[in-house]
Amino acid sequence: MPSYELRRDLPVFEIYSGPNGARLEIHPWFFADGHQYLGITRILPPHTGKGPAHTHTGITQHCFLLDGDRARCRRSLRSATLTTDDTLMIPPGVAHIDPYNDTDHPIVVRTLYSP
């Protein structure tokens, strides 16, 4: 499992904000635990952030809930709940739905991609 190093503050390359309060921060490539990562942090207002199922070829995805009660997600055909104690790891080629907010409060999700 990736270390706490991946949950720390990361340099922000670019920020996008939506009219509903959603925010996307893009973190440039960085090294931690001897691996290279590209990251995004999403601030999701209540009941937002659910996208379609998709896959990534050649990329491993790691997701963390940084703040909030929980996030919902899906890996293969299994739905799951992501808490601040969990790491969701999605291997290359596995269909998934990225963590999204199904609660009544904002959440913060960090997603890291490694080749």
Summary of the structure (lengths in Angstrom):
residues: 115
radius of gyration: 13.3
end to end distance: 15.7
largest distance: 37.9
contacts: 333
relative contact order: 0.27
helix: 3%
strand: 51%
